[in-house]
Amino acid sequence: MSEVLKPYRDPVPMLERALSEWGGQEDLWVFGYGSLIWRPDFDYAERRPALVHGWHRALKMWSRINRGTPERPGLVFGLLSGGCCRGMVFRIPREQGADTLARLWTREMSTAVYDPRWLHAQTPEGPVRALAFTLSRRSPSHTGELSEEEYRAIFALATGIYGTTFDYAHRTLEELRRHDIRDRNLEKLLRLIQRHSSE
């Protein structure tokens, strides 16, 4: 489902580039850091915990349909430059790679807000080269810095076709914990929200 009302740019050449860079000679790896962890929407042969350097998970991407509306946007995760990020990598058999990329583009890239990148991911079984959907700070969907008050208002009021920002963030945290992945920034943010709502 698209996350902005009209395309930011044409996603078709970006898919063609990703297919070319993958090459189709080996299995396809995809790095998940948010909802892809708990709702990948594709079949995979293997899943591993993974660490990427140079990028971090941040709840700083506007969601105007899935978790909010154009009038009251919600938030979803983006992968921003800097730091490191623990998530999961999924291995898709080579024969299914092109179809899986096409389905991923329908889900994640219908408006081409993300910048798909091939990242080096460290896993317990060794490094892999995985496709990740990163977010530029120059993107119209990047929120910039948000205050605690702004986060509280978004968590309290924003809801979209898939539910609220709070449910999305909480579900992601639960799934990260299930895989023994700590995200202290997300934990801190949800504590602030929950403490405020209980006062």
N, C-alpha and C positions, 0 to 999 in steps of 0.2 A: 504494500500500500504506500502510495507516495506520501512524502512528509512535507511537501510544500505545494502550493496551489498550481504552479506551472513549472515546467522544467527549468532548472538552473542552467543546463547545457544539454547537448545531445548525448544520451547514454550509449547509443549504438557503436560509435567509433571506440568508445572506452571498452566495451565488451570485446570488440574485435582485437583491440590491443592486448587485453588480458589473455584471450585465447592464443594469440601469437606468442606472447611472452611465456605462457605455460608450455606451449609446443605440442602437447598431446602425446608425448612419448613415455611419460611416467605418470604414476598416480597423482591426483590433484590433492593438495593440502589447503585447508581453509582455517584461518585463525578466528575463533569466537571469543569475544570479551564481554558481551552483554546478552541480549535475548537469544543470540545464536547458541549459547550454551544450553539453555533450557528449552528452546524451540527451534531446532535447526531447520526443520521442514525439508530435509533431504536425507536420503539413505547414505550411510557411510560404513566402511569396512572396519574402521579403527578410530578410537578417540584417545588422546593423550593429554595430560596436563602440559602446559607450555609456558615459557617465559620469553617475552620479547623486550629488547633494550631499545631505548630511544623514543618510546611511546608510552602513554598512560591512559587509563580509562577515566573519563570525566563526564559527569552528568551536566553537560553544557551544550546540548544540541536541541534546538527548538523542535517540537513535534506539534504540528498543526492539524493532524488528522488522527493518528493512532492514539496519542495520549493527551490530546488537547484539541483546540479549535483555532481557526484563524483569529478569532476575537480574543481567545484566552489560551494561548499556547501552553502546552505541557513540555516535558523534558524527556529525552532519551540519551543514552550514552553515545559518545563519540570517542574515537581514539586520537588523542592529541599528541603532538610532538613533545618530547622531554620525559625523563624518568624511565620507568619500566612498567610492564603490565604482565600479570599472570592471568592466563585464561586456558582455553582448550583448543587443540588442533584436531581437525577431522580429516581422515584420509578417505578420499573417494576413488574407487577404482578407475583406471585410465579410460575404460570404455564408457563410463558414465560421466566423465569429467565435463565434456562440452554441454550436455543437457543440464547438469547441475549448475554450471556457471550461468546458463540462460535463466534458470529458475531463480538463482540468487539475484540476478540483475532485475528480474521482475519485482522481487521483494525489496531489495536494498537500493537499486539504482534507477528506478523509473524516472526520477527527476535529477539524477546524477549529482546529488549534493556531496556524496562521499568521493574521496580520492582513493581508488583501489591501489594497493601497493603490495609488492612481494617482500615479505619481511623474513628475516632469519629468526626462527623460533627454536629455543633450546627445549628438548624433552628428555625424560629419563632414558630413552632409548637412542638418543643422539639428536643432532640438529636436523631441522627440515626447513624447506623454503615454502612459506604459506602465504596465501592471499589474505589480506586484511583490508577492511573498509575504514580508512582513516578520514579525519575531518580537519580541514584547514581553518585556521583562525580568521582567514579572510572570507570564509563562506558566509552567506546570508543566514545560514542556520546556526552558526556559532553564537552563543549567548554573550560571550565576553564574561567578565566577572559579575557574579550575582551576590547580593547581600543575603544575610540570614533571613531578613524580612521578605525579600523577594522569593527565596526558596519556600518559606512557609506559606506564602500566598499561593504559589504554584501548586504545592502539595495539597493545599486545602481545597482549591477550586478547579484546577484543570482536570478535565476528563475527555477522552476521545472514544473512538469506536472500539478500542481494545481495553478500555478502562482508564484508571487514574495513573498519574505519574508515581504516586506513592506505591501502588500495587506493583508497578513495573520495577521500581527500585528495590522494593522489599523482596520480590521474587528473585531478582538477580542476586541480591545478597544471600538469600537462603541457598541458592544453587551454588554460589561460590563457596560457601561454608561446607556444603555437602561434598565438595571436591577438595576440601582443606586449603582453600585459597583465601587469604586475608586481603581485605580492601579497607584500610583504616579510614580513609577519607569518606567512603560511603557509610561506614559504621558511624562515624562522628556525625555526618549529616543527618542520618536517620534518627540518631539519639536526640539531636537538637529538635527535630520535627516532632518526635513522639513526646519529648519532655514538654514542649510548648503546648501540644494538644491536650495534655493531661492536667495542665495548670488551670 
